[in-house]
Amino acid sequence: MPRKMGRIACPWIITTLLSVVTLASVSNDTQADSEAIWATHEFNVDRLLRDSALAMCTSSGQTRGFVPLDYNDPDGPMAAVAMIRVPAKVAVDDPTYKGPILINPGGPGGSGVDIVVGLGPTFKLLVGDNFDLIGFDPRGVSRTTPSMLTFPIAAEGQTFTVERLQDPPLNATVDAIARTHARYSVLGSLAAARDLGVVQYMTTATVARDMLSIVHAHGLEKLQYYGISYGSVLGLTYAAMFPDKVERMVVDGVFNATDYYSAQWSSNLRDTDKIPEMFYETCAQAGPDLCALFAPDSASVKARVEALFDSLKRRPIASPPHLQTLRTARWTTASSTTALHATAGSQIDTETLMAISCTDGDPVSGDLNDLDGWFDQLATTSSCADVFINHVICSGWTVRQKERFTGPFVGINTSFPILLVGNTADPVTPLEGAKLMAEGFVNSVLLTQSSPGHNAFSATSPCTIAAMAAYFQNGSLPEPGTVCEIEDVMFPPANITKTPTTGEQTTTITKRNAQNENMSEKLHKLRTTYKVPKLGSFGF
């Protein structure tokens, strides 16, 4: 049965609502300097075990660490994992020194090096100066080698990207799903034909082993970790593979890892439509002076937004310097729940996303009837199903993994309980996924942040940050069922930048601000500059 042509369903250009932010990029000069340093200061993990526990970093804090390409062949070829460290401000032998925290910013395919270069010192203001922060690039990502090389000529990859952006949303034409499948089948075939044996090792399970190698290189046995979005899959995979090797672990913006490894991507959008509804209602309450799209009630605001998109389809507006199609504008997300603005993201290569997520996942059928059925089911959960193509792009992927872990994520008793953090209206990692994962790890606790947006840093919540800091510093977990409010408002009056929360949370925030009166300002800075990886219309 041919697919019915439908209207573009996800009617948003209100980019502030999703609050998925993009990774702070490293300047070209900084990146060039770092690569030059790494080229001359590589090291071997075995040597680190003989030498100082912190010998892994040069004076600039940058290096590559050698690990087995295949952990089943430890004497075979090696991979070089790029890392950077912001050191603690206390000596290693100081009794207050807490060791390293490894960070993964999401993706899959996000650079941990970039996030630590851009925001390492700011993160340390929140968790404490007695930790080292270590960012690393996972297998095949950015500066870690060997590299995936699907497009050895840059112009070839750029051409593919330009053509990809012209593809219609999945329900815009009768052949949209077929075209998407065909395009990514070509990309999958190219990736397989040009792969030099790298892609099969770009799996989450292999990167989990790399993290344990980094821990061992520090002379330690257990991991301290903070992972965001896809970084939650990496962290929970590590915890399931090495449950006795967990010292502290915070996962934020939590994926349903079982759904991820099935390659279905069927649960991600279950809270997505809460966000525009929040905007419509809040705009109607804010009044015409604060909301440019004001109407007397939420239904009328929604009608105004939909009319705006209808007009843009007929009379497109160029948006320099980054020309966006209506499709990408509807899904583009920004860093603030308090202002209407968009940010240009640090793009992850499509082939890197596919190499990690599609290789991790179950094989996806290329039968168009199956893909149509998948879309029809997803469309029952969100009006944004038309731009969520992660499952479809894997239908043309053929490379399979050397090592794969798929769970189960149930009944896992880690050596220290895990802290999970989820927002009440997260556009791509719904709260139910965090609840499901929390149930699978014995004594873990889910902290809920009452806000729209993807991950805790999409809004300013001293309550959330205080809970994370207390967990890392002394291992204390919030009470089960704890909900943290935020200080941001969607339409603040000109003379008000935030509103205090109420009730018991006010006391918590007041105490935190008494300890550090600049905490809210630091959180605001982090929220407006911290950027998780962005992959156009798909990727988290």
C-alpha positions in Angstrom: 0.0 0.0 0.0 1.6 3.3 -1.0 2.4 5.8 1.7 0.0 8.7 2.0 1.6 12.1 1.6 1.2 14.0 4.8 1.8 17.5 6.0 5.0 18.1 7.8 3.9 17.4 11.3 6.4 18.7 13.8 5.5 22.4 13.7 8.3 24.0 15.6 10.7 26.7 15.0 10.6 27.7 18.7 14.0 26.3 19.2 14.3 27.3 22.8 11.7 24.7 23.8 13.8 21.6 23.3 16.9 23.0 24.9 19.2 20.4 23.3 22.4 22.3 23.1 25.5 21.8 20.9 29.1 21.1 21.9 31.4 24.1 22.4 33.8 23.8 19.6 37.6 24.1 19.9 39.2 26.8 17.8 41.1 25.7 14.7 44.3 27.0 16.2 43.8 25.1 19.5 42.9 21.9 17.7 46.0 22.2 15.4 48.2 22.8 18.4 46.7 19.8 20.3 47.2 17.5 17.3 50.8 18.6 17.0 51.4 17.9 20.7 49.7 14.5 20.5 51.8 13.5 17.5 55.0 13.6 19.6 53.7 12.6 23.1 52.0 9.3 22.6 52.2 6.7 25.3 51.5 3.0 26.1 49.1 1.9 28.8 51.5 -0.8 29.8 54.2 1.8 30.5 51.8 3.8 32.5 51.3 0.9 34.9 55.0 0.9 35.5 55.3 4.7 35.8 53.5 7.4 37.7 49.7 7.0 37.8 49.3 10.5 36.3 52.1 10.2 33.7 49.5 9.8 31.1 49.3 13.6 30.3 51.9 16.0 29.0 52.4 19.3 30.7 49.5 20.6 28.5 47.3 17.8 29.7 46.9 16.3 26.2 48.0 12.9 25.0 47.0 9.6 23.2 46.9 6.3 25.0 47.5 3.1 23.3 45.0 0.2 23.9 44.5 -3.0 22.0 42.5 -2.5 18.8 40.9 -5.9 19.7 40.9 -6.8 23.4 40.8 -10.5 22.3 44.2 -10.0 20.7 46.1 -7.9 23.2 49.4 -8.4 21.3 47.9 -7.3 18.0 47.4 -3.8 16.5 46.8 -0.9 18.8 44.3 2.0 18.9 45.4 5.4 20.1 42.7 7.0 22.3 42.9 10.8 22.4 42.5 12.3 25.9 42.8 15.6 27.7 42.9 16.3 31.4 42.0 19.3 33.6 44.0 18.4 36.7 42.8 18.7 40.3 44.0 21.7 42.2 45.2 19.5 45.0 48.1 17.1 45.0 47.6 13.4 44.3 48.7 12.6 47.8 46.4 15.2 49.4 43.8 13.4 51.5 41.1 15.5 49.7 42.1 14.3 46.2 39.2 12.3 44.7 40.8 11.0 41.5 39.6 11.3 37.8 36.1 11.7 36.4 35.7 10.6 32.8 33.2 12.5 30.7 31.3 11.5 27.6 29.1 14.2 26.0 26.8 12.1 23.9 26.3 11.5 20.2 27.1 8.8 19.5 30.2 10.4 18.1 30.7 13.3 20.4 34.3 14.4 21.4 35.1 14.2 25.1 38.2 16.2 24.3 36.3 19.1 22.9 34.0 19.3 26.0 36.9 19.3 28.4 38.8 21.9 26.4 35.7 24.1 26.2 34.2 23.6 29.6 36.4 21.6 31.9 37.1 24.4 34.3 33.4 25.3 34.5 32.5 21.7 35.3 35.1 21.7 38.0 33.4 24.7 39.6 30.4 22.5 40.1 31.8 19.2 41.1 34.9 20.5 43.0 38.6 21.2 42.4 39.7 18.0 44.0 38.9 15.9 40.9 40.8 15.5 37.6 38.4 15.8 34.7 39.3 13.6 31.7 37.7 13.9 28.3 38.4 11.3 25.7 37.4 10.7 22.1 35.8 7.2 21.6 36.9 4.8 18.9 36.9 6.3 15.4 35.9 9.7 16.8 37.8 13.0 16.1 41.4 12.6 17.1 41.4 8.9 18.2 43.0 6.6 15.7 42.7 4.6 13.6 40.1 6.8 11.9 37.1 5.8 10.0 37.5 7.1 6.4 34.4 6.8 4.4 35.0 10.1 2.5 38.8 10.4 1.9 38.1 13.5 -0.2 36.4 16.2 1.8 34.4 17.5 -1.2 32.8 14.1 -1.6 31.5 14.1 2.0 30.3 17.7 1.7 28.4 16.8 -1.5 26.7 13.9 0.3 25.7 16.2 3.2 24.3 18.9 0.9 22.2 16.3 -0.9 21.1 14.7 2.3 19.7 17.9 3.6 17.4 18.1 0.6 15.7 14.8 1.4 12.1 15.3 2.5 10.8 14.4 5.9 9.6 10.8 6.2 5.9 11.6 5.6 6.2 14.5 3.2 6.1 12.5 0.0 5.0 9.0 -1.0 8.6 8.0 -1.6 10.3 9.8 1.3 11.1 6.6 3.3 12.3 4.8 0.2 14.6 7.7 -0.7 16.0 7.9 2.8 16.6 4.2 2.8 18.3 4.3 -0.6 20.6 7.2 0.4 21.8 5.6 3.5 22.2 2.2 1.8 24.7 3.9 -0.5 26.5 5.4 2.5 26.5 2.1 4.2 27.9 0.4 1.2 30.6 3.0 0.9 31.5 2.7 4.5 31.8 -1.1 4.2 33.8 -0.9 1.0 36.3 1.7 2.3 36.6 0.4 5.8 40.1 -0.8 6.7 38.9 -2.9 9.6 38.2 0.0 11.9 34.4 0.1 12.1 33.9 -3.3 13.7 35.8 -1.9 16.8 33.8 1.3 17.1 31.2 -0.3 19.4 30.1 0.9 22.8 31.3 -2.3 24.5 34.8 -1.8 23.1 34.8 1.9 24.4 33.7 0.6 27.8 36.8 -1.5 27.9 38.8 1.6 26.9 37.4 3.4 29.9 38.5 0.6 32.2 42.0 0.8 30.6 42.1 4.5 31.4 41.1 3.8 34.9 43.9 1.2 35.2 46.4 3.6 33.7 45.7 5.8 36.7 46.6 2.9 39.0 42.9 2.6 40.0 40.4 -0.2 39.8 37.0 1.6 39.7 35.5 4.2 37.4 34.1 7.7 38.1 32.1 8.9 35.2 29.6 11.5 34.0 27.8 10.7 30.7 25.1 12.6 28.9 22.5 11.3 26.4 24.3 8.5 24.4 26.9 8.8 27.1 24.3 7.2 29.4 24.3 4.1 27.1 28.1 4.0 27.4 28.0 4.4 31.1 25.3 1.9 31.8 27.0 -0.6 29.4 30.2 -0.2 31.3 28.3 -0.7 34.6 26.6 -3.9 33.3 29.9 -5.3 31.9 32.0 -4.4 35.0 29.5 -4.0 37.9 32.4 -4.4 40.4 34.3 -1.5 38.8 32.0 1.4 39.6 33.2 4.1 42.1 30.8 6.9 41.0 28.5 7.2 38.0 26.1 9.9 36.9 24.1 9.4 33.7 22.0 12.3 32.6 19.5 12.4 29.8 19.1 8.7 30.0 18.5 6.4 27.0 16.5 3.2 27.2 19.6 1.1 26.5 17.6 -1.9 25.5 15.7 0.1 22.8 19.1 1.6 21.6 20.7 -1.9 21.2 17.6 -3.1 19.3 18.2 -0.3 16.8 14.4 0.4 17.0 14.7 4.0 18.3 11.0 3.6 19.1 10.8 5.2 22.5 12.8 8.4 22.2 9.9 10.8 21.2 7.4 9.9 23.9 7.8 13.2 25.8 8.7 15.4 22.8 5.3 16.9 22.2 5.0 18.0 25.8 7.4 20.8 25.0 5.5 22.8 22.4 2.4 22.3 24.5 4.3 23.9 27.4 5.2 26.8 25.1 1.7 27.4 23.8 0.3 27.4 27.4 3.1 29.6 28.8 2.9 32.1 25.9 -0.8 32.5 26.4 -0.2 33.2 30.1 2.7 35.5 29.5 0.8 38.1 27.6 1.7 40.1 24.4 4.5 42.1 25.9 6.5 39.0 26.7 5.5 36.5 24.0 5.6 37.7 20.3 3.3 34.8 19.4 0.7 35.6 22.1 -2.9 34.6 21.7 -5.6 34.4 24.4 -5.3 30.7 24.8 -2.9 27.8 24.1 -4.9 26.5 21.1 -4.8 29.9 19.5 -1.0 30.2 20.1 -0.6 26.8 18.5 -2.7 27.9 15.5 -0.4 31.0 15.1 2.7 28.8 15.1 1.3 26.4 12.6 0.2 29.3 10.3 3.8 30.6 10.5 5.1 27.3 9.3 2.5 27.1 6.5 3.6 30.5 5.3 7.3 29.5 5.4 6.6 26.5 3.2 5.2 28.9 0.6 7.6 31.8 1.1 10.9 30.5 2.6 13.2 32.9 4.4 17.0 32.5 4.2 18.7 32.4 7.6 22.4 33.4 7.0 25.1 32.5 7.8 23.7 29.0 8.1 21.0 28.4 5.5 18.5 26.0 7.0 15.6 24.2 5.4 12.2 24.3 7.1 12.8 20.7 8.0 16.0 21.3 10.0 14.7 24.6 11.4 11.8 22.7 13.0 14.2 20.3 14.7 17.1 22.6 15.4 17.5 23.1 19.1 19.1 25.7 21.3 20.5 26.1 24.7 17.9 28.2 26.5 14.5 27.8 27.9 14.2 31.6 28.4 14.9 33.1 25.0 14.1 32.4 21.4 17.4 31.8 19.6 19.2 29.1 17.7 22.8 28.0 17.9 25.0 26.5 15.2 26.1 23.1 16.3 29.3 21.1 16.3 28.2 18.6 13.7 29.0 14.9 14.0 29.6 13.1 10.8 26.7 11.0 9.7 28.9 8.0 9.0 30.3 8.2 12.6 26.8 8.1 14.0 26.0 5.1 11.8 29.2 3.3 12.5 28.6 3.4 16.3 24.8 3.1 16.6 24.1 0.9 13.6 27.0 -1.4 14.4 25.9 -1.6 18.1 22.3 -2.4 17.1 20.4 -5.3 15.8 20.3 -5.5 12.0 17.5 -3.4 10.5 15.4 -4.8 7.7 15.5 -2.9 4.4 12.1 -4.0 3.5 10.1 -0.8 2.8 6.9 -2.3 4.2 8.7 -2.9 7.5 10.1 0.7 7.5 6.7 2.1 6.7 5.2 0.1 9.6 8.0 1.4 11.9 7.2 5.0 11.0 3.5 4.6 11.4 4.0 3.3 14.9 6.5 6.0 15.8 4.1 8.6 14.5 1.6 7.6 17.1 4.0 8.8 19.8 5.0 12.3 18.4 4.3 14.8 15.7 8.1 14.9 15.2 8.4 11.3 13.9 8.8 12.7 10.4 12.3 14.0 11.1 13.5 11.2 13.3 15.3 8.9 10.9 17.8 7.0 13.1 16.1 3.6 12.5 15.8 4.1 8.8 19.4 5.0 8.3 20.5 1.7 9.8 18.5 -0.3 7.3 21.4 0.1 4.8 24.2 -0.7 7.2 26.1 -4.0 6.8 29.3 -3.8 8.9 28.9 -6.0 12.0 30.8 -5.7 15.3 33.7 -7.6 16.6 32.4 -7.3 20.2 28.9 -6.4 21.2 27.1 -6.1 24.5 23.3 -5.9 24.6 22.4 -6.4 28.3 20.2 -7.4 29.9 20.0 -4.3 32.0 18.2 -5.9 34.9 19.2 -7.0 38.3 22.7 -5.5 38.1 24.3 -4.9 41.5 27.1 -2.4 41.0 29.9 -1.8 43.5 28.5 1.7 44.2 24.9 2.8 43.3 24.4 4.9 40.2 22.7 8.3 40.1 20.5 8.8 37.1 19.1 12.2 36.1 16.1 12.8 33.9 13.9 15.8 32.9 10.1 15.7 33.0 9.9 16.9 29.3 13.0 15.7 27.5 12.6 15.7 23.7 14.7 12.7 22.9 15.3 10.8 26.1 12.0 10.6 27.9 11.8 10.2 31.6 10.3 6.7 31.3 13.6 5.5 29.9 15.5 6.8 32.9 12.9 5.1 35.2 13.3 1.8 33.3 17.1 1.9 33.5 17.1 2.9 37.2 14.9 -0.2 38.0 17.6 -2.4 36.4 20.5 -1.3 38.7 20.2 -2.3 42.3 20.1 0.7 44.8 20.4 3.3 42.0 18.4 6.5 42.4 16.7 8.6 39.8 16.7 12.3 40.3 14.0 14.1 38.4 14.5 17.7 37.1 11.2 19.5 36.6 12.0 21.1 33.3 11.8 20.8 29.5 15.0 20.2 27.6 17.6 17.5 27.0 19.8 16.8 30.0 20.1 18.7 33.3 22.1 21.6 31.9 19.3 22.6 29.6 18.0 24.6 32.6 19.4 26.2 35.7 18.8 24.0 38.8 21.1 24.5 41.8 19.2 21.7 43.4 20.2 19.2 40.7 23.9 20.4 40.6 24.1 20.2 44.4 22.8 16.6 44.3 25.4 15.7 41.7 28.2 17.4 43.6 27.3 15.7 46.9 27.2 12.4 45.1 30.7 12.8 43.6 32.2 14.4 46.7 30.9 12.1 49.4 28.7 9.4 47.8 25.4 10.6 49.2 22.4 10.0 47.0 19.2 12.0 47.0 16.1 10.5 48.5 14.2 8.3 46.0 11.5 10.4 44.3 13.4 13.7 44.7 12.2 16.3 42.1 14.4 19.4 41.6 12.8 22.6 40.4 14.6 25.1 38.1 15.2 28.8 38.3 14.5 29.7 34.7 11.2 31.0 33.3 10.3 30.8 29.7 9.2 34.4 29.3 11.0 36.4 32.0 10.1 40.1 32.5 12.8 42.5 31.4 13.9 43.2 34.9 13.8 39.6 36.1 16.2 36.9 35.0 15.0 34.0 37.1 12.4 33.1 39.7 13.1 31.2 42.8 11.6 27.8 43.4 9.2 27.2 46.3 8.8 24.9 49.2 11.6 22.7 50.4 13.7 23.2 47.3 14.0 26.9 48.2 15.8 26.0 51.4 18.2 23.7 49.5 19.0 26.4 46.9 19.4 29.1 49.6 21.9 27.0 51.4 23.8 26.2 48.3 23.9 29.9 47.3 25.0 30.8 50.8 28.0 28.5 50.3 28.7 30.0 46.9 26.8 33.1 46.0 27.9 32.8 42.4 26.5 29.3 41.9 23.5 30.4 39.8 25.7 32.6 37.6 28.0 29.6 37.1 25.1 27.4 36.2 23.8 30.0 33.8 27.1 30.2 32.1 27.3 26.4 31.8 23.8 26.1 30.5 24.3 28.8 27.8 27.7 27.5 26.7 27.7 23.8 27.3 26.8 22.0 24.0 26.1 18.4 23.5 26.8 16.9 20.0 24.3 17.8 17.4 23.7 15.8 14.2 21.3 17.9 12.2 17.9 16.1 12.4 19.0 13.1 14.3 21.5 12.2 17.1 21.7 13.0 20.7 
